[in-house]
Amino acid sequence: MFYDDHNPPHLHAEYTGNKALLDFRGNILHGDLGSRAALRLVREWIDIHVDELVEDWDLARSGAAVKKIAPLD
C-alpha cells in the first residue's frame, strides 16, 4: 500500500514479475498475476486479513506508518 494511493481500497501483488491490483474482496482491478494458484493464495490471504488491510489502508491514507501483516503459513 502507498500512502497517497487512490480509492477504492486495494493492494498491490506481484508474482514472478507479474503485477496486479486487487480490492479487499479479492477482485482484480488491474493487471494479472499470471498464475491461478498465486491468485488463489493472495485471495486466501486477503480473506484472512481483511480487517487488518482496512486498518492499514486508513493509516496509509492519513500518512501514518502501516502495520506489518503476517504472510500465509
PATIGU-448567 format. One line per 2 residues: number of its first residue (from 0); their letters; for each residue x, y, z of N, C-alpha, C, O, CB. Coordinates in Angstrom, 1 decimal, always signed. Glycine has a CB too. Layout:
BEGIN
NUM> a> X:Y:Z:X:Y:Z:X:Y:Z:X:Y:Z:X:Y:Z  ...
This chain:
BEGIN
0> mf> +0.8:-1.2:+0.0:+0.0:+0.0:+0.0:+0.9:+1.2:+0.0:+2.0:+1.2:+0.5:-1.0:+0.0:+1.2  +0.4:+2.3:-0.6:+1.1:+3.5:-0.7:+0.2:+4.6:-0.1:-1.0:+4.6:-0.3:+1.5:+3.9:-2.1
2> yd> +0.8:+5.5:+0.7:+0.0:+6.5:+1.5:-0.8:+7.4:+0.6:-1.9:+7.9:+1.1:+1.0:+7.3:+2.3  -0.4:+7.6:-0.6:-1.2:+8.6:-1.5:-2.0:+7.8:-2.5:-2.4:+8.4:-3.5:-0.3:+9.6:-2.1
4> dh> -2.2:+6.5:-2.4:-2.9:+5.8:-3.4:-4.4:+6.2:-3.5:-5.0:+6.8:-2.5:-2.9:+4.3:-3.0  -5.0:+5.9:-4.6:-6.3:+6.3:-4.9:-7.3:+5.3:-4.4:-7.0:+4.1:-4.1:-6.5:+6.5:-6.4
6> np> -8.6:+5.7:-4.3:-9.7:+4.7:-4.0:-10.0:+4.0:-5.2:-9.7:+4.4:-6.3:-10.9:+5.5:-3.4  -10.6:+2.8:-5.1:-11.1:+2.1:-3.9:-9.9:+1.5:-3.2:-8.8:+1.3:-3.8:-12.1:+1.0:-4.3
8> ph> -10.1:+1.2:-1.9:-9.0:+0.5:-1.2:-8.5:-0.8:-1.9:-9.3:-1.6:-2.4:-9.5:+0.1:+0.3  -7.2:-0.9:-2.0:-6.7:-2.0:-2.8:-5.2:-2.3:-2.3:-4.7:-1.6:-1.5:-6.7:-1.7:-4.3
10> lh> -4.7:-3.4:-2.8:-3.3:-3.8:-2.5:-2.6:-4.1:-3.9:-3.3:-4.5:-4.8:-3.2:-4.9:-1.5  -1.3:-4.1:-3.8:-0.5:-4.4:-5.0:+0.1:-5.8:-4.7:+0.7:-6.0:-3.7:+0.6:-3.4:-5.2
12> ae> -0.1:-6.7:-5.7:+0.5:-8.0:-5.5:+1.4:-8.3:-6.7:+1.2:-7.8:-7.8:-0.6:-9.1:-5.4  +2.5:-9.1:-6.5:+3.4:-9.4:-7.6:+3.8:-10.9:-7.4:+4.0:-11.4:-6.3:+4.7:-8.5:-7.5
14> yt> +3.9:-11.5:-8.6:+4.3:-12.9:-8.6:+5.0:-13.2:-9.9:+4.5:-12.9:-11.0:+3.0:-13.9:-8.6  +6.3:-13.6:-9.8:+7.2:-13.8:-10.9:+7.2:-12.7:-12.0:+7.2:-13.0:-13.2:+6.8:-15.2:-11.6
16> gn> +7.2:-11.5:-11.5:+7.3:-10.3:-12.4:+5.9:-9.8:-12.9:+5.8:-8.8:-13.5:+8.1:-10.7:-13.5  +4.9:-10.6:-12.6:+3.5:-10.2:-13.0:+2.9:-9.4:-11.8:+3.1:-9.8:-10.7:+2.6:-11.4:-13.4
18> ka> +2.2:-8.3:-12.1:+1.7:-7.5:-11.1:+0.2:-7.3:-11.2:-0.4:-7.3:-12.4:+2.3:-6.1:-11.1  -0.5:-7.1:-10.1:-2.0:-6.9:-10.1:-2.4:-6.0:-8.9:-1.7:-6.0:-7.9:-2.7:-8.3:-10.1
20> ll> -3.4:-5.3:-9.1:-4.1:-4.6:-8.1:-5.4:-5.3:-7.7:-6.1:-5.7:-8.6:-4.4:-3.1:-8.5  -5.6:-5.6:-6.4:-6.8:-6.3:-6.0:-7.5:-5.5:-4.9:-6.8:-4.9:-4.1:-6.4:-7.7:-5.5
22> df> -8.8:-5.5:-5.0:-9.5:-4.9:-3.9:-9.6:-5.8:-2.7:-9.0:-6.9:-2.8:-11.0:-4.5:-4.3  -10.2:-5.4:-1.6:-10.1:-6.2:-0.4:-11.2:-7.3:-0.4:-11.4:-7.9:+0.6:-10.4:-5.3:+0.8
24> rg> -11.8:-7.5:-1.5:-12.6:-8.7:-1.7:-12.0:-9.7:-2.6:-12.6:-10.8:-2.9:-14.0:-8.3:-2.2  -10.8:-9.4:-3.1:-10.0:-10.3:-4.0:-10.3:-10.1:-5.4:-9.8:-10.9:-6.3:-10.3:-11.7:-3.6
26> ni> -11.0:-9.1:-5.8:-11.3:-8.8:-7.2:-10.1:-8.1:-7.9:-9.5:-7.2:-7.3:-12.6:-7.9:-7.4  -9.7:-8.5:-9.0:-8.6:-7.9:-9.7:-9.1:-6.6:-10.4:-10.1:-6.6:-11.1:-8.0:-8.8:-10.8
28> lh> -8.5:-5.5:-10.0:-8.8:-4.2:-10.5:-8.0:-3.9:-11.8:-8.5:-3.2:-12.7:-8.6:-3.1:-9.5  -6.8:-4.4:-11.8:-5.9:-4.1:-12.9:-4.7:-5.1:-12.9:-4.3:-5.5:-11.8:-5.3:-2.6:-12.8
30> gd> -4.3:-5.5:-14.0:-3.2:-6.5:-14.1:-3.5:-7.9:-14.0:-4.7:-8.3:-14.1:-2.2:-6.1:-13.0  -2.5:-8.8:-13.9:-2.7:-10.2:-13.8:-1.5:-10.8:-13.2:-0.3:-10.4:-13.5:-3.0:-10.8:-15.3
32> lg> -1.7:-11.8:-12.3:-0.5:-12.4:-11.6:+0.0:-13.6:-12.5:+1.1:-14.1:-12.2:-0.9:-13.0:-10.3  -0.7:-14.0:-13.5:-0.2:-15.0:-14.4:-0.3:-16.4:-13.9:+0.3:-17.3:-14.5:+1.2:-14.7:-14.8
34> sr> -0.9:-16.6:-12.7:-1.0:-17.9:-12.1:-2.3:-18.0:-11.3:-2.5:-17.2:-10.4:+0.2:-18.2:-11.2  -3.1:-19.0:-11.6:-4.3:-19.2:-10.8:-4.0:-19.5:-9.4:-4.7:-19.1:-8.5:-5.2:-20.3:-11.5
36> aa> -3.0:-20.3:-9.2:-2.6:-20.7:-7.8:-2.1:-19.5:-7.0:-2.5:-19.4:-5.8:-1.5:-21.8:-7.9  -1.3:-18.7:-7.6:-0.9:-17.5:-6.9:-2.1:-16.6:-6.5:-2.1:-16.0:-5.4:+0.2:-16.7:-7.7
38> lr> -3.0:-16.4:-7.5:-4.1:-15.6:-7.2:-5.0:-16.2:-6.1:-5.5:-15.4:-5.3:-5.0:-15.4:-8.5  -5.2:-17.5:-6.1:-5.9:-18.2:-5.1:-5.3:-17.9:-3.7:-6.0:-17.6:-2.7:-6.0:-19.7:-5.3
40> lv> -4.0:-18.0:-3.6:-3.3:-17.7:-2.3:-3.4:-16.3:-1.9:-3.6:-16.0:-0.7:-1.8:-18.1:-2.5  -3.3:-15.4:-2.8:-3.5:-13.9:-2.5:-4.9:-13.7:-2.0:-5.1:-13.0:-1.0:-3.2:-13.0:-3.7
42> re> -5.9:-14.3:-2.6:-7.3:-14.1:-2.2:-7.5:-14.7:-0.8:-8.2:-14.2:+0.0:-8.2:-14.8:-3.2  -6.9:-15.9:-0.6:-7.0:-16.5:+0.8:-6.4:-15.6:+1.8:-7.0:-15.4:+2.9:-6.3:-17.9:+0.8
44> wi> -5.3:-15.0:+1.5:-4.6:-14.1:+2.5:-5.5:-12.9:+2.7:-5.6:-12.5:+3.9:-3.2:-13.7:+1.9  -6.1:-12.3:+1.7:-7.0:-11.2:+1.8:-8.1:-11.5:+2.7:-8.5:-10.8:+3.7:-7.5:-10.7:+0.4
46> di> -8.8:-12.7:+2.5:-9.9:-13.1:+3.3:-9.5:-13.2:+4.8:-10.3:-12.8:+5.7:-10.4:-14.5:+2.9  -8.3:-13.7:+5.1:-7.9:-13.9:+6.5:-7.6:-12.5:+7.1:-7.8:-12.3:+8.3:-6.6:-14.7:+6.5
48> hv> -7.1:-11.6:+6.3:-6.6:-10.3:+6.9:-7.4:-9.1:+6.5:-6.8:-8.0:+6.6:-5.1:-10.1:+6.5  -8.6:-9.2:+6.1:-9.3:-8.1:+5.6:-9.4:-6.9:+6.6:-9.3:-5.8:+6.2:-10.7:-8.5:+5.1
50> de> -9.7:-7.2:+7.9:-9.8:-6.2:+8.9:-8.4:-5.4:+9.0:-8.4:-4.2:+9.2:-10.2:-6.8:+10.2  -7.3:-6.2:+9.0:-6.0:-5.5:+9.1:-5.7:-4.7:+7.8:-5.1:-3.6:+7.9:-4.9:-6.6:+9.2
52> lv> -6.2:-5.2:+6.7:-6.0:-4.4:+5.4:-6.7:-3.1:+5.5:-6.2:-2.0:+5.1:-6.5:-5.2:+4.2  -8.0:-3.1:+6.0:-8.8:-1.9:+6.1:-8.1:-0.9:+7.1:-8.0:+0.3:+6.8:-10.2:-2.2:+6.6
54> ed> -7.6:-1.4:+8.2:-6.9:-0.6:+9.2:-5.6:+0.0:+8.5:-5.4:+1.2:+8.7:-6.5:-1.4:+10.4  -4.9:-0.8:+7.8:-3.6:-0.3:+7.2:-4.0:+0.8:+6.1:-3.3:+1.8:+5.9:-2.8:-1.4:+6.6
56> wd> -5.1:+0.5:+5.4:-5.5:+1.5:+4.3:-5.8:+2.8:+5.0:-5.3:+3.9:+4.5:-6.7:+1.0:+3.6  -6.5:+2.8:+6.1:-6.8:+4.1:+6.8:-5.6:+4.7:+7.3:-5.4:+6.0:+7.2:-7.8:+3.8:+7.9
58> la> -4.6:+4.0:+7.9:-3.4:+4.5:+8.3:-2.6:+5.1:+7.2:-2.1:+6.3:+7.3:-2.5:+3.4:+9.0  -2.5:+4.4:+6.1:-1.8:+4.9:+4.9:-2.4:+6.2:+4.4:-1.6:+7.1:+4.0:-1.7:+3.8:+3.8
60> rs> -3.7:+6.3:+4.3:-4.4:+7.4:+3.8:-4.1:+8.7:+4.7:-4.2:+9.8:+4.2:-5.9:+7.2:+3.6  -3.9:+8.4:+6.0:-3.7:+9.5:+6.9:-2.2:+9.9:+7.0:-1.9:+10.8:+7.7:-4.3:+9.2:+8.3
62> ga> -1.4:+9.2:+6.3:+0.1:+9.5:+6.3:+0.8:+8.8:+7.4:+2.0:+9.0:+7.5:+0.3:+10.9:+6.4  +0.2:+7.9:+8.1:+0.8:+7.1:+9.2:+1.5:+5.9:+8.6:+1.1:+5.4:+7.5:-0.2:+6.8:+10.3
64> av> +2.4:+5.3:+9.4:+3.0:+4.1:+9.0:+2.0:+2.9:+9.1:+1.2:+2.8:+10.1:+4.3:+3.8:+9.9  +2.1:+2.0:+8.1:+1.2:+0.9:+8.2:+1.8:-0.2:+9.0:+3.0:-0.2:+9.3:+0.9:+0.3:+6.7
66> kk> +1.0:-1.1:+9.5:+1.4:-2.2:+10.3:+1.7:-3.4:+9.4:+1.1:-3.6:+8.4:+0.4:-2.6:+11.4  +2.7:-4.2:+9.8:+3.0:-5.4:+9.1:+1.9:-6.5:+9.3:+1.4:-6.7:+10.4:+4.4:-6.0:+9.6
68> ia> +1.6:-7.1:+8.2:+0.6:-8.2:+8.2:+1.3:-9.5:+7.9:+2.1:-9.6:+7.0:-0.6:-7.9:+7.2  +1.0:-10.5:+8.7:+1.6:-11.8:+8.6:+1.3:-12.5:+7.2:+0.2:-12.3:+6.7:+1.2:-12.7:+9.7
70> pl> +2.3:-13.2:+6.7:+2.1:-13.9:+5.5:+1.3:-15.2:+5.8:+1.0:-15.5:+6.9:+3.4:-14.3:+4.8  +0.9:-15.9:+4.7:+0.2:-17.2:+4.9:+1.2:-18.2:+5.5:+2.4:-18.1:+5.2:-0.3:-17.8:+3.6
72> d> +0.8:-19.1:+6.4:+1.6:-20.1:+6.9:+1.7:-21.3:+6.1:+2.4:-22.3:+6.4:+1.2:-20.5:+8.3
